């Protein structure tokens, strides 16, 4: 356990259509969840990393269609091309794959219209993929 007894992170993803986005994480990504009541699903996240990047609010720094001074969510995968094929087959389109140097990336659009980054890292990982 880390200092202060912190044992995890609860990520808030705001959505214009939370029911559709919850169904996407449940049915397309097949993430485990609990129902906190009245259909309010809370999903178990895969292992995560936190990168703290410099930012000056320059729109050229956008990641996954997000404002650079806000939190940006990227899902990680081991083989981006096959993951994009799997998502596309499930009706979840992605943007073109782009080599960003630190990894190959795409953007995944949720049913609500929100964007999530998706990438295959070219850098060392802080998480152990064997336990993911």
Protein Blocks (a to p, Z undefined) as FASTA:
>chain_A
ZZhhiabdcdddddfblmlmmmmmmmmnopacddebghiacdddddddddddddehiakl
pgghiafkbccdddddfblklmmmmmmmnopacdddddehjaccdddddfkopacddddd
fbdcfbdfklZZ
